Amino acid sequence: MAKILIIEDDTKTANAIRSGLRGEGYDAAVARTGEDGFFQLSAEPFDLVVLDWMLPGRESPPETPWKTAWLVWTAERMTI
């Protein structure tokens, strides 16, 4: 079963995404902040990350290096 990390600060949005993914049989976890998401990614492997591009607490443009690094790091570990 694929493990998916949802990094989303809005509780309703995060819960809706997690519920939908779990309903389809995926193992979905939620991180409410970018820092928490980074910690979870460092602690265990995920197959995919669903990332809110406008998380508070970090620069918001999608081309920021930390977001690019997360996407590359995750994509390297995906099996399609």
OpenMM code with the backbone's topology and positions (N, CA, C; nanometers):
from openmm import Vec3, app, unit

residues = "MET ALA LYS ILE LEU ILE ILE GLU ASP ASP THR LYS THR ALA ASN ALA ILE ARG SER GLY LEU ARG GLY GLU GLY TYR ASP ALA ALA VAL ALA ARG THR GLY GLU ASP GLY PHE PHE GLN LEU SER ALA GLU PRO PHE ASP LEU VAL VAL LEU ASP TRP MET LEU PRO GLY ARG GLU SER PRO PRO GLU THR PRO TRP LYS THR ALA TRP LEU VAL TRP THR ALA GLU ARG MET THR ILE".split()
positions = [
    Vec3(0.0841, -0.1173, 0.0000),
    Vec3(0.0000, 0.0000, 0.0000),
    Vec3(0.0890, 0.1243, 0.0000),
    Vec3(0.0594, 0.2182, -0.0853),
    Vec3(0.1379, 0.3412, -0.0947),
    Vec3(0.1135, 0.4296, 0.0263),
    Vec3(0.2238, 0.4901, 0.0742),
    Vec3(0.2151, 0.5843, 0.1864),
    Vec3(0.2230, 0.7261, 0.1315),
    Vec3(0.1247, 0.8072, 0.1682),
    Vec3(0.1165, 0.9441, 0.1185),
    Vec3(0.1174, 1.0408, 0.2364),
    Vec3(0.2015, 1.1431, 0.2261),
    Vec3(0.2068, 1.2480, 0.3272),
    Vec3(0.1378, 1.3717, 0.2722),
    Vec3(0.0414, 1.4230, 0.3471),
    Vec3(-0.0313, 1.5442, 0.3108),
    Vec3(0.0222, 1.6564, 0.3996),
    Vec3(0.0815, 1.7578, 0.3380),
    Vec3(0.1321, 1.8717, 0.4144),
    Vec3(0.0379, 1.9886, 0.3857),
    Vec3(-0.0489, 2.0166, 0.4825),
    Vec3(-0.1573, 2.1141, 0.4642),
    Vec3(-0.1932, 2.1757, 0.5994),
    Vec3(-0.1947, 2.3078, 0.6070),
    Vec3(-0.2237, 2.3743, 0.7339),
    Vec3(-0.3730, 2.3889, 0.7617),
    Vec3(-0.4571, 2.3821, 0.6601),
    Vec3(-0.6007, 2.3930, 0.6801),
    Vec3(-0.6573, 2.2570, 0.7202),
    Vec3(-0.7129, 2.2492, 0.8408),
    Vec3(-0.7592, 2.1219, 0.8961),
    Vec3(-0.8667, 2.0562, 0.8104),
    Vec3(-0.9651, 2.1333, 0.7664),
    Vec3(-1.0739, 2.0753, 0.6861),
    Vec3(-1.0218, 2.0195, 0.5539),
    Vec3(-0.9332, 2.0930, 0.4896),
    Vec3(-0.8772, 2.0470, 0.3630),
    Vec3(-0.7944, 1.9212, 0.3829),
    Vec3(-0.7080, 1.9225, 0.4845),
    Vec3(-0.6222, 1.8066, 0.5128),
    Vec3(-0.7064, 1.6826, 0.5437),
    Vec3(-0.8093, 1.7000, 0.6251),
    Vec3(-0.8945, 1.5861, 0.6609),
    Vec3(-0.9722, 1.5327, 0.5405),
    Vec3(-1.0173, 1.6225, 0.4529),
    Vec3(-1.0900, 1.5785, 0.3330),
    Vec3(-0.9986, 1.4990, 0.2397),
    Vec3(-0.8773, 1.5484, 0.2199),
    Vec3(-0.7823, 1.4768, 0.1331),
    Vec3(-0.7474, 1.3416, 0.1936),
    Vec3(-0.7168, 1.3410, 0.3243),
    Vec3(-0.6812, 1.2152, 0.3918),
    Vec3(-0.7960, 1.1151, 0.3847),
    Vec3(-0.9178, 1.1602, 0.4091),
    Vec3(-1.0337, 1.0721, 0.4049),
    Vec3(-1.0526, 1.0122, 0.2658),
    Vec3(-1.0393, 1.0954, 0.1639),
    Vec3(-1.0528, 1.0461, 0.0269),
    Vec3(-0.9471, 0.9444, -0.0092),
    Vec3(-0.8233, 0.9718, 0.0305),
    Vec3(-0.7145, 0.8782, 0.0001),
    Vec3(-0.7305, 0.7468, 0.0759),
    Vec3(-0.7674, 0.7565, 0.2024),
    Vec3(-0.7884, 0.6342, 0.2802),
    Vec3(-0.9043, 0.5525, 0.2236),
    Vec3(-1.0073, 0.6217, 0.1759),
    Vec3(-1.1205, 0.5533, 0.1145),
    Vec3(-1.0818, 0.4759, -0.0108),
    Vec3(-0.9743, 0.5200, -0.0754),
    Vec3(-0.9233, 0.4517, -0.1947),
    Vec3(-0.8170, 0.3472, -0.1601),
    Vec3(-0.7902, 0.3295, -0.0295),
    Vec3(-0.6978, 0.2257, 0.0135),
    Vec3(-0.5550, 0.2703, 0.0386),
    Vec3(-0.5296, 0.4000, 0.0364),
    Vec3(-0.3941, 0.4501, 0.0614),
    Vec3(-0.3722, 0.4748, 0.2101),
    Vec3(-0.2489, 0.4632, 0.2520),
    Vec3(-0.2082, 0.4968, 0.3884),
    Vec3(-0.1689, 0.6444, 0.3872),
    Vec3(-0.2524, 0.7312, 0.4450),
    Vec3(-0.2298, 0.8754, 0.4377),
    Vec3(-0.2052, 0.9342, 0.5759),
    Vec3(-0.1016, 1.0178, 0.5842),
    Vec3(-0.0681, 1.0891, 0.7076),
    Vec3(-0.0727, 1.2388, 0.6797),
    Vec3(-0.0932, 1.3179, 0.7850),
    Vec3(-0.1033, 1.4630, 0.7702),
    Vec3(0.0026, 1.5321, 0.8548),
    Vec3(0.0648, 1.6330, 0.7966),
    Vec3(0.1522, 1.7256, 0.8682),
    Vec3(0.0899, 1.8636, 0.8549),
    Vec3(0.0787, 1.9372, 0.9634),
    Vec3(0.0107, 2.0672, 0.9619),
    Vec3(0.1034, 2.1840, 0.9296),
    Vec3(0.2342, 2.1616, 0.9374),
    Vec3(0.3305, 2.2676, 0.9068),
    Vec3(0.4397, 2.2117, 0.8161),
    Vec3(0.5106, 2.3010, 0.7482),
    Vec3(0.6230, 2.2578, 0.6656),
    Vec3(0.7306, 2.1911, 0.7483),
    Vec3(0.7550, 2.2450, 0.8672),
    Vec3(0.8570, 2.1867, 0.9542),
    Vec3(0.8193, 2.0456, 0.9971),
    Vec3(0.6918, 2.0263, 1.0314),
    Vec3(0.6451, 1.8932, 1.0691),
    Vec3(0.6545, 1.7972, 0.9505),
    Vec3(0.6204, 1.8466, 0.8322),
    Vec3(0.6316, 1.7641, 0.7125),
    Vec3(0.7740, 1.7224, 0.6854),
    Vec3(0.8665, 1.8174, 0.6999),
    Vec3(1.0071, 1.7858, 0.6796),
    Vec3(1.0545, 1.6820, 0.7812),
    Vec3(1.0104, 1.6957, 0.9074),
    Vec3(1.0462, 1.5987, 1.0109),
    Vec3(0.9926, 1.4599, 0.9755),
    Vec3(0.8661, 1.4530, 0.9336),
    Vec3(0.8079, 1.3230, 0.8981),
    Vec3(0.8787, 1.2606, 0.7788),
    Vec3(0.9142, 1.3432, 0.6792),
    Vec3(0.9875, 1.2907, 0.5636),
    Vec3(1.1252, 1.2395, 0.6022),
    Vec3(1.1857, 1.3033, 0.7006),
    Vec3(1.3179, 1.2604, 0.7468),
    Vec3(1.3098, 1.1331, 0.8296),
    Vec3(1.1954, 1.1112, 0.8949),
    Vec3(1.1808, 0.9988, 0.9867),
    Vec3(1.1361, 0.8696, 0.9187),
    Vec3(1.0607, 0.8797, 0.8097),
    Vec3(1.0099, 0.7594, 0.7442),
    Vec3(0.9880, 0.7845, 0.5952),
    Vec3(0.9909, 0.6784, 0.5166),
    Vec3(0.9729, 0.6959, 0.3718),
    Vec3(0.8253, 0.7117, 0.3338),
    Vec3(0.8001, 0.7976, 0.2376),
    Vec3(0.6674, 0.8143, 0.1799),
    Vec3(0.6804, 0.7957, 0.0294),
    Vec3(0.5740, 0.7471, -0.0314),
    Vec3(0.5733, 0.7274, -0.1762),
    Vec3(0.5358, 0.8547, -0.2509),
    Vec3(0.4603, 0.9413, -0.1851),
    Vec3(0.4127, 1.0632, -0.2492),
    Vec3(0.3849, 1.1686, -0.1431),
    Vec3(0.4066, 1.2953, -0.1786),
    Vec3(0.3742, 1.4075, -0.0908),
    Vec3(0.2733, 1.4965, -0.1620),
    Vec3(0.1638, 1.5271, -0.0932),
    Vec3(0.0671, 1.6265, -0.1393),
    Vec3(0.0991, 1.7518, -0.0596),
    Vec3(0.1466, 1.8552, -0.1290),
    Vec3(0.2026, 1.9718, -0.0603),
    Vec3(0.1228, 2.0981, -0.0894),
    Vec3(0.0834, 2.1673, 0.0163),
    Vec3(0.0211, 2.2991, 0.0057),
    Vec3(0.1325, 2.3991, -0.0253),
    Vec3(0.1271, 2.4603, -0.1433),
    Vec3(0.2336, 2.5522, -0.1857),
    Vec3(0.2381, 2.6805, -0.1048),
    Vec3(0.1306, 2.7155, -0.0363),
    Vec3(0.1244, 2.8429, 0.0342),
    Vec3(0.1247, 2.8233, 0.1858),
    Vec3(0.2055, 2.7348, 0.2350),
    Vec3(0.2145, 2.7131, 0.3793),
    Vec3(0.2683, 2.8372, 0.4495),
    Vec3(0.2098, 2.8733, 0.5628),
    Vec3(0.2657, 2.9851, 0.6380),
    Vec3(0.3974, 2.9460, 0.7048),
    Vec3(0.4807, 3.0444, 0.7317),
    Vec3(0.6048, 3.0177, 0.8032),
    Vec3(0.7262, 2.9992, 0.7148),
    Vec3(0.7060, 2.9894, 0.5866),
    Vec3(0.8146, 2.9773, 0.4892),
    Vec3(0.7859, 3.0710, 0.3740),
    Vec3(0.8839, 3.0904, 0.2863),
    Vec3(0.8560, 3.1696, 0.1665),
    Vec3(0.7497, 3.0976, 0.0852),
    Vec3(0.6624, 3.1731, 0.0215),
    Vec3(0.5511, 3.1085, -0.0453),
    Vec3(0.5687, 3.0754, -0.1932),
    Vec3(0.6535, 3.1423, -0.2713),
    Vec3(0.6604, 3.1033, -0.4126),
    Vec3(0.7027, 2.9583, -0.4310),
    Vec3(0.6417, 2.8866, -0.5246),
    Vec3(0.6710, 2.7440, -0.5413),
    Vec3(0.8127, 2.7124, -0.5854),
    Vec3(0.8867, 2.8127, -0.6314),
    Vec3(1.0215, 2.7828, -0.6772),
    Vec3(1.1268, 2.7904, -0.5657),
    Vec3(1.0830, 2.8042, -0.4408),
    Vec3(1.1804, 2.8113, -0.3324),
    Vec3(1.2565, 2.6801, -0.3224),
    Vec3(1.3839, 2.6855, -0.2874),
    Vec3(1.4681, 2.5646, -0.2877),
    Vec3(1.4181, 2.4519, -0.1990),
    Vec3(1.3648, 2.4813, -0.0806),
    Vec3(1.3224, 2.3722, 0.0079),
    Vec3(1.2051, 2.2962, -0.0509),
    Vec3(1.1137, 2.3629, -0.1218),
    Vec3(1.0023, 2.2917, -0.1837),
    Vec3(1.0502, 2.2083, -0.3016),
    Vec3(1.1390, 2.2621, -0.3797),
    Vec3(1.1955, 2.1873, -0.4923),
    Vec3(1.2687, 2.0636, -0.4412),
    Vec3(1.3453, 2.0793, -0.3339),
    Vec3(1.4177, 1.9657, -0.2767),
    Vec3(1.3207, 1.8578, -0.2298),
    Vec3(1.2096, 1.8941, -0.1684),
    Vec3(1.1113, 1.7959, -0.1248),
    Vec3(1.0557, 1.7197, -0.2425),
    Vec3(1.0226, 1.7901, -0.3488),
    Vec3(0.9643, 1.7234, -0.4651),
    Vec3(1.0630, 1.6285, -0.5305),
    Vec3(1.1859, 1.6703, -0.5445),
    Vec3(1.2882, 1.5846, -0.6030),
    Vec3(1.3138, 1.4657, -0.5121),
    Vec3(1.3259, 1.4893, -0.3829),
    Vec3(1.3527, 1.3833, -0.2849),
    Vec3(1.2418, 1.2786, -0.2900),
    Vec3(1.1175, 1.3232, -0.2977),
    Vec3(1.0043, 1.2314, -0.3026),
    Vec3(0.9999, 1.1581, -0.4364),
    Vec3(1.0180, 1.2305, -0.5456),
    Vec3(1.0099, 1.1693, -0.6777),
    Vec3(1.1149, 1.0606, -0.6969),
    Vec3(1.2317, 1.0767, -0.6376),
    Vec3(1.3371, 0.9757, -0.6492),
    Vec3(1.2971, 0.8444, -0.5847),
    Vec3(1.2047, 0.8477, -0.4912),
    Vec3(1.1664, 0.7280, -0.4182),
    Vec3(1.0337, 0.6673, -0.4657),
    Vec3(0.9717, 0.7286, -0.5667),
    Vec3(0.8434, 0.6803, -0.6159),
    Vec3(0.8595, 0.5652, -0.7136),
    Vec3(0.7683, 0.4721, -0.7073),
    Vec3(0.7602, 0.3659, -0.8067),
    Vec3(0.6294, 0.3851, -0.8819),
    Vec3(0.6389, 0.4002, -1.0115),
    Vec3(0.5185, 0.4246, -1.0910),
    Vec3(0.4852, 0.3008, -1.1722),
] * unit.nanometer
topology = app.Topology()
chain = topology.addChain("A")
for resn in residues:
    res = topology.addResidue(resn, chain)
    for name in ("N", "CA", "C"):
        topology.addAtom(name, app.Element.getBySymbol(name[0]), res)
